[in-house]
Amino acid sequence: MSSQVWWYVARSSGIVAAGLVTLSVVWGLLLSTRLLDRRPSPKWLLDLHRHLGGLAIVFTAFHLAGLIADSYVQFDLVSLVLPMASEWKPGPVAWGIVALYLLAAIEITSLMAKHLSRKAWHGIHLLSYALFWLVSIHGATAGTDASSPWYVGGSTASIVIVVVLTPETRCEPTQYR
């Protein structure tokens, strides 16, 4: 087995996790947009949104495991959970750590939505915007693939889609909880 396999696991799972966060945010925006007001929203649309968020957690865990297992850049658990503790690109890594905490908070409170007030759940869920931007910044500044044309194109398209859909969303809590 190649000594670089864990680096490839870390890179690919990080990119997939970022893509899943983006898809979940875009799908959430579509669920709460005025564009879909006239169409019924079957339960599977919400289930897909939840599934994308859950998969983002799984691939983020693979990303962290790959970073710890890789021997090229020395990451330990502390440097992956404490912002600015990493010796390798501490600022860009810190963006990812804060994104990790936001992802966890959003997913945990989504699972507990029935036990939270609608206002509390919605307020926390709005952090998805910050999560999207933190993931984007982390990928652009810490990612070793950030300068490749396919990554730049995909990131640019994701940002444009989120920016375009954001004004179309309702600001009040939706019925999709």
N, C-alpha and C positions, 0 to 999 in steps of 0.2 A: 504494500500500500504506500502511496506517495506521501512524503512528509508534508505536502501542501494540502492534503485532503481536508483538514480541518479549516484551513483558510478559505477553501472553496465553499465549505459548508457555511462558514460564517458570512461570507459575501453573498452567496445565493439566498440563504434564508433571510438575511437582512433586506435584500431587494424584494423578496416575495412578501415579507412582513410589511414593508412600506407600501407595496402594491395593494395588499389586503386592507391596510388602514385607509388608503385612498379610496378603494372600491366601497368600503363600508361608509365612509364619509359621503361619497357621491350618492350612494344608494339611499342613505339617510336624508340627504338633501332632496332627492327625487321623491321620497315618501312624504316630505313636508312641503313640497313645492306647490305653487298655484297651478303649475302645468298639469298636474294630475287630479285637480279638484273634481273634475267631472267624471272621473273613472272610479269604479269601486276598487278598493285596495284589499285583495284577498290576504288571508293570514300568511300565506307562503311568502309574500313580498317582505313582510316584517321578519319572518323566520330567516330569510336569506340575509337580511341586514345583520341580524344577530349572529348568524353563522359566520359571516365574513369577519366580524369583530372577534369571535372566538378563535377562528383560524389565525388571525393576526397575533393573538396571544401565543398560540402554539409555535408559530414560526419565529416570533421574538425569542421564545425560550430556546429554539434551535440556534438562533443567532448568538445568544449569550453562551450557550454550551460550546459552540464552535470556536468562539473567541477564547474561552478558557482553555480548551483542548489544544489550540494552535500554539506552536512553539516559536513562531517567528516574532510576533509581538507578544510580550508577556503581560497578559491580563489575569488578574485574580478576581475573586468575588468582590472584594472591597472596591477595586477600581471600576467595577461595572455597576455598582449600586450607589456609590458616593460621588456626587458631582465634583469635578476638579481633582479627583484622587488618581486619575490615570496619568502615567508619565508620557503616553503616546497621545498627542493631540488632545490635551485635557479639555479645552473649550468645546470642540466638536463632539467629543465623547459625552460631555456634560449635557449637551442638547438631547442626545439620545437617552440619557438616564432620566432626565425630566420627562421626556416623551413616554418612557417606560412607566413611570409613576402615573402619568395621566391616563395611559391606556388601561392600567390596572384599576384606577379609580372609576373610570367610565364603565368598564366591563363589570366590576363588582357591583356598582350601584344599579346597573341595568339588570343584573340578576336579582337584586333586592328591590326592584322598582315597586313591587306590591306593598312593601313595608315602608316606603318613603312617601312623603307628600309629593304631589305632582310638581309643585314649584321647586322643591329640592332636587328631585330627579332631573328636571328640565335644566336647572342651573348647572348641575354637574355635567349633564350631557352636552351642553353648549361648549364645554371644554374640548369637544371633538375638533373644533376649529383650531384651537391652540395646538392640539395633538398633531393635526395635519401639518401645520406650519413647522412645528418642531421636528417632525420626521423628515420633512423636506429639507430643512436646514442641516440636520444631522447627516443625511445622505449626501448632500452637496459638499459638506465640509469634511466629513470623516470618511466617506466612501471612496475606495480606491478606484471605483468605476465611474466616478462622477464626471469625468471629462470625456467619456466615450459618447459618440454621437447618439447611440440608441438610448442611453441613460438620460442625456440632456433632452432629447426629443420626448421621451416618456414623461419625464418630470415636468417639462414645460407644458405638455398637453394636460397633465393632471392639474397643475396649478390653474391653467386657463379654465378648465371645466369647473373647478371648485369656485373660482372667482365669478364666473358667469352664473352659476346656479345659486350662489349665496343671496343675492338681492331678491330672488324669487321665493325664498322660503318665508314661512310665517315666523313671527317672533314669539308667539305664545306656545305653550305646551300643546303637543298634538295628541290625537287620539290613538297613536300607534304604539303606545307604551305596553 
